[in-house]
Amino acid sequence: MKTRNITITLPNNSRSVKTTTVSFLLLALAILFLGSCNNDDSEMSVPPSINGLEVTAKIIQNREDAKQTHTLDANAGGEVQGDEGTILFFPPNSFLDQNGDPVTGNVTIEFIEIYDKAKMLLTKMPTNGRRPNGDIETLVSGGEFYVNATLEEEQLELANGFQIFAPTNEFDDEMVLFNGQNDNCIEDDLECDVVWEEQEQGGLEQMQREGPNGTGVTVYGGFIDNFGWTNIDRWYSDPRPKTVLYVDVPEGYDDTNSNVYISYDGEPTALALLDIYNTQTELFSEHYGLIPIGLEVHIIFVSIQNGEYVYAIQAATIEEDHLEVIGSTSTGTEAELVALINALP
């Protein structure tokens, strides 16, 4: 209801006016005022209710859809190869039950491999890394992986660990292993959002393995000692001065029903999530003002409503105290959104 200021002026001889007359006048004005407020309310544009549950449900479903399952003999161990060429090697007797005893029989290996920005966005697995001092910064990924093992639906543990071999077109010796961490979730819960933390013993080796077509491929070779999420990464580095990035999303959207990402131009696997939302300013931002001034990026706004993606993709060059306003949005299918993201520079 809009606020209006009303002034009532009584004549100089107001003392002679009966109290009942003044009360009646005030009551009449109040009724008139309330009636006018109700008319204004009927003409106001009220933002529609925007569903947030659908966004969360779709992200979890995308993670489940990305999951591959393989069967492995627990005693013999062996290799599991993913659809995108990742290889996991489990030594013999790698799996323990909840009592710490070795298991026998066929173990089910659950496996997800992510190598591009579109799949990162669909599964909400961005390249946000946490420094030892708590700062959240952007990583460049060489592959994100989820690995878990069960025996007849019982959660298993690792006796020691397993090896991973992740294909790459060009080996980067700055890449190391990161673990996915969430203080409120167990590490092998597929429904958890994570931030990446560097392993103390996270070194990787350049190796050659046989690819699916029989030719040799270059891979990152490393050792993983935990189930859950693992990422091959390096810290994004840019010497230019840094600033905070703010994004203003369309009316009715916030962090409960939409996400905002930064796609770094020229880095095919650097996709950061703006994970700060200020309810007072209604702006998304990142943590510590660490976005390089002059950086060329694409800002991606995304939500899901009535089974379709609502999105906007805007090119920007970061300025000091950058404020990006999301203008018009588009509505389309998942395949259309994936094609747009994969076409980004």
C-alpha positions in Angstrom: 0.0 0.0 0.0 1.5 3.4 -1.0 2.1 5.9 1.8 0.4 9.3 1.7 0.7 12.3 4.0 -2.6 13.8 5.1 -2.9 17.1 6.9 -6.1 18.2 8.7 -6.4 21.9 9.3 -9.1 23.1 11.7 -10.3 26.7 11.8 -9.1 29.1 14.5 -12.2 28.7 16.5 -11.7 24.9 16.6 -12.3 24.9 20.3 -16.0 25.3 19.6 -16.2 22.3 17.4 -17.7 19.4 19.1 -15.4 16.4 19.6 -18.0 14.1 17.9 -17.8 16.2 14.8 -14.0 16.0 14.6 -14.1 12.3 15.2 -16.6 11.8 12.4 -14.5 13.8 10.0 -11.3 11.8 10.8 -13.2 8.5 10.4 -14.6 9.6 7.0 -11.1 10.6 5.8 -9.6 7.3 7.1 -12.2 5.3 5.2 -11.5 7.3 2.1 -7.8 6.8 2.5 -8.0 3.1 3.0 -10.3 2.8 -0.1 -7.8 4.6 -2.2 -5.0 2.3 -1.0 -7.0 -0.8 -2.0 -7.5 0.6 -5.5 -3.7 1.3 -5.8 -2.9 -2.2 -4.7 -5.1 -3.7 -7.3 -3.1 -1.9 -10.0 0.4 -2.8 -8.7 2.5 -5.3 -10.6 3.2 -8.2 -8.2 6.1 -10.5 -9.3 4.9 -14.1 -9.8 6.0 -16.8 -7.4 9.2 -18.3 -8.7 9.9 -21.9 -7.8 13.2 -22.7 -6.2 12.6 -26.4 -5.5 12.6 -27.2 -9.2 16.1 -25.8 -9.6 17.6 -27.9 -6.7 15.8 -31.0 -7.9 17.0 -30.6 -11.4 20.7 -30.2 -10.3 20.5 -33.4 -8.2 18.8 -35.2 -11.1 21.5 -34.1 -13.5 24.2 -35.5 -11.1 22.3 -38.8 -11.0 22.0 -38.9 -14.8 25.7 -38.3 -15.2 26.5 -41.3 -12.9 27.9 -44.4 -14.6 27.9 -47.8 -12.9 30.5 -50.5 -13.3 31.0 -53.9 -11.7 34.4 -55.0 -10.3 35.6 -58.2 -8.5 36.7 -57.1 -5.0 39.4 -59.7 -4.7 41.0 -59.3 -8.1 40.6 -55.5 -8.5 41.1 -54.1 -11.9 40.3 -51.1 -14.1 37.1 -49.1 -14.8 37.0 -46.9 -17.9 34.6 -44.0 -18.1 32.7 -42.9 -21.2 35.0 -39.9 -21.6 38.2 -41.8 -21.3 39.0 -41.6 -17.6 40.5 -44.8 -16.1 40.3 -45.9 -12.5 42.6 -48.6 -11.2 41.7 -50.5 -8.0 44.4 -52.9 -6.6 43.2 -56.3 -5.4 41.4 -56.2 -2.0 40.8 -52.4 -2.2 37.4 -52.4 -0.4 36.5 -52.7 3.2 33.0 -53.0 4.9 31.9 -50.8 7.7 33.7 -53.0 10.2 37.0 -52.5 8.4 37.0 -56.1 7.0 37.9 -56.9 3.4 34.9 -57.7 1.2 34.5 -60.3 -1.5 32.2 -60.5 -4.5 31.2 -58.0 -7.1 31.4 -54.4 -6.1 29.4 -51.6 -7.7 31.5 -48.6 -8.7 29.6 -45.3 -9.2 31.5 -42.8 -11.4 31.0 -39.3 -12.8 33.5 -37.5 -15.0 33.1 -33.8 -16.0 35.4 -32.1 -18.5 33.5 -29.1 -19.8 31.7 -25.9 -18.6 28.2 -27.0 -19.7 28.3 -30.2 -17.6 29.7 -28.2 -14.6 26.8 -25.8 -14.8 24.1 -28.5 -15.2 25.4 -30.4 -12.2 26.4 -27.2 -10.2 30.0 -28.3 -9.9 31.9 -25.0 -10.5 35.6 -24.4 -10.2 35.5 -22.5 -6.8 38.6 -23.3 -4.7 39.3 -22.5 -1.1 42.7 -21.3 0.0 44.2 -22.4 3.4 43.3 -18.9 4.7 39.7 -19.4 3.6 39.7 -17.2 0.5 37.5 -18.5 -2.3 39.3 -18.2 -5.7 38.8 -19.6 -9.2 40.4 -22.8 -10.4 41.1 -24.1 -13.9 40.1 -27.7 -14.1 41.6 -30.7 -15.8 38.6 -32.8 -14.9 36.1 -33.3 -12.0 35.3 -36.8 -10.8 32.9 -38.5 -8.4 33.8 -42.1 -7.3 32.0 -44.3 -4.8 31.7 -48.1 -4.2 28.9 -50.2 -2.6 28.3 -54.0 -2.1 24.6 -54.9 -2.1 23.8 -51.3 -1.3 26.2 -51.2 1.7 28.6 -48.3 1.6 32.2 -49.4 1.4 35.5 -47.9 2.5 38.9 -47.9 0.9 41.7 -50.1 2.2 44.3 -47.7 0.8 43.3 -45.9 -2.4 43.1 -46.2 -6.1 44.8 -44.6 -9.2 43.2 -42.2 -11.6 44.3 -41.6 -15.2 42.6 -38.5 -16.8 43.1 -37.8 -20.5 44.4 -34.4 -21.5 45.3 -32.7 -24.8 48.2 -30.8 -23.2 49.8 -31.7 -19.9 50.0 -28.8 -17.4 52.6 -29.4 -14.6 50.8 -26.9 -12.3 47.8 -29.2 -12.0 47.3 -31.0 -8.7 44.5 -32.9 -7.0 41.8 -31.2 -5.0 39.1 -32.8 -2.8 35.4 -31.6 -2.7 34.6 -30.4 0.8 31.3 -29.5 2.5 31.3 -29.2 6.2 27.6 -30.1 6.4 27.7 -33.2 4.3 29.4 -36.5 4.2 32.0 -36.8 1.5 30.3 -39.4 -0.6 26.8 -37.7 -0.6 25.9 -37.0 -4.2 23.4 -34.3 -3.2 26.1 -32.0 -1.6 27.4 -28.8 -3.1 31.2 -28.7 -2.6 34.1 -26.3 -2.7 37.5 -27.6 -3.8 40.5 -27.8 -1.4 44.0 -28.8 -2.4 45.3 -32.1 -1.2 48.6 -32.1 0.7 49.8 -35.0 -1.3 48.1 -34.1 -4.6 50.9 -34.4 -7.1 50.2 -35.7 -10.6 52.4 -37.4 -13.2 52.4 -37.1 -17.0 51.8 -40.6 -18.4 50.8 -42.4 -21.5 47.9 -44.7 -21.7 46.1 -46.5 -24.5 42.9 -44.7 -25.5 39.6 -46.1 -26.5 40.6 -46.3 -30.2 43.9 -48.1 -29.4 46.1 -45.0 -29.8 48.3 -43.6 -27.1 46.9 -40.6 -25.1 48.5 -38.3 -22.6 47.0 -38.5 -19.1 47.3 -37.0 -15.6 48.1 -39.9 -13.3 47.4 -39.6 -9.6 46.5 -41.4 -6.4 43.2 -40.9 -4.6 42.6 -42.1 -1.1 38.9 -41.1 -0.6 35.5 -41.6 -2.1 33.4 -38.7 -3.2 34.5 -35.7 -5.3 38.0 -35.1 -6.7 39.2 -32.4 -9.1 42.4 -32.0 -11.1 43.1 -28.2 -11.0 45.4 -25.3 -10.9 44.8 -21.9 -9.4 43.7 -19.2 -11.9 46.4 -16.6 -12.0 46.2 -13.0 -13.3 48.5 -10.1 -12.3 46.1 -7.3 -13.0 44.4 -5.4 -10.1 41.3 -7.0 -8.7 37.8 -5.9 -7.9 34.4 -7.1 -6.8 31.8 -8.2 -9.3 28.1 -7.6 -8.7 25.3 -9.1 -10.7 21.7 -7.8 -10.6 19.3 -10.5 -11.7 15.6 -10.1 -12.9 12.9 -9.2 -10.4 11.7 -12.2 -8.4 14.9 -14.2 -8.7 17.5 -14.7 -5.9 19.8 -17.4 -4.6 16.9 -19.8 -3.8 15.7 -20.1 -7.4 18.6 -19.2 -9.6 22.4 -19.4 -10.0 24.9 -17.0 -11.5 28.2 -18.1 -13.0 31.3 -16.4 -14.5 32.7 -18.1 -17.6 36.4 -17.0 -18.1 37.0 -16.4 -21.8 40.0 -18.4 -23.1 39.8 -20.9 -20.3 37.6 -23.9 -21.4 37.3 -25.2 -17.9 37.1 -22.2 -15.6 33.5 -21.6 -14.4 33.1 -19.8 -11.1 29.9 -19.6 -9.1 28.8 -16.3 -7.6 28.0 -17.8 -4.2 27.2 -14.7 -2.2 23.8 -13.1 -2.3 22.9 -9.9 -0.4 19.3 -9.8 0.6 19.4 -6.1 1.2 20.9 -5.0 -2.2 19.5 -8.1 -4.0 22.8 -8.6 -5.8 24.9 -11.6 -6.4 28.7 -11.3 -5.9 31.9 -13.3 -5.1 33.8 -13.3 -1.8 36.9 -11.3 -1.7 37.1 -8.9 -4.7 39.4 -11.1 -6.7 38.1 -10.7 -10.2 40.8 -9.1 -12.4 40.0 -5.7 -13.9 40.0 -5.9 -17.7 39.2 -9.6 -17.7 36.9 -10.7 -20.5 34.1 -13.0 -19.3 30.6 -14.2 -19.9 28.0 -13.9 -17.1 25.5 -16.7 -17.1 22.2 -16.4 -15.2 20.2 -19.7 -15.0 17.0 -21.0 -13.5 14.6 -23.7 -14.2 10.8 -23.1 -14.3 8.1 -25.4 -15.5 10.6 -27.9 -16.8 12.5 -25.4 -19.0 15.7 -23.4 -18.5 15.4 -19.7 -18.0 18.7 -18.1 -18.8 20.8 -15.2 -20.0 24.4 -15.2 -21.2 26.1 -11.7 -21.4 29.6 -10.8 -22.5 31.4 -8.4 -20.2 34.8 -6.8 -19.6 35.3 -6.4 -15.9 35.6 -2.8 -14.6 36.3 -1.6 -11.1 33.3 -2.3 -8.9 31.7 -3.9 -11.8 27.9 -4.1 -11.8 26.3 -6.4 -14.4 22.6 -6.0 -14.9 20.9 -9.1 -16.4 18.4 -7.7 -19.0 16.1 -10.0 -21.0 16.1 -13.7 -20.5 15.5 -16.6 -22.8 13.6 -19.8 -22.3 14.8 -23.1 -23.9 15.7 -26.7 -23.5 18.7 -28.2 -21.8 20.2 -29.1 -25.2 19.9 -25.4 -26.4 21.6 -24.1 -23.3 24.4 -26.7 -23.5 25.1 -25.7 -27.1 25.4 -22.0 -26.2 27.7 -22.7 -23.3 30.0 -25.0 -25.3 30.2 -22.3 -27.9 31.6 -19.7 -25.5 35.2 -18.5 -26.1 
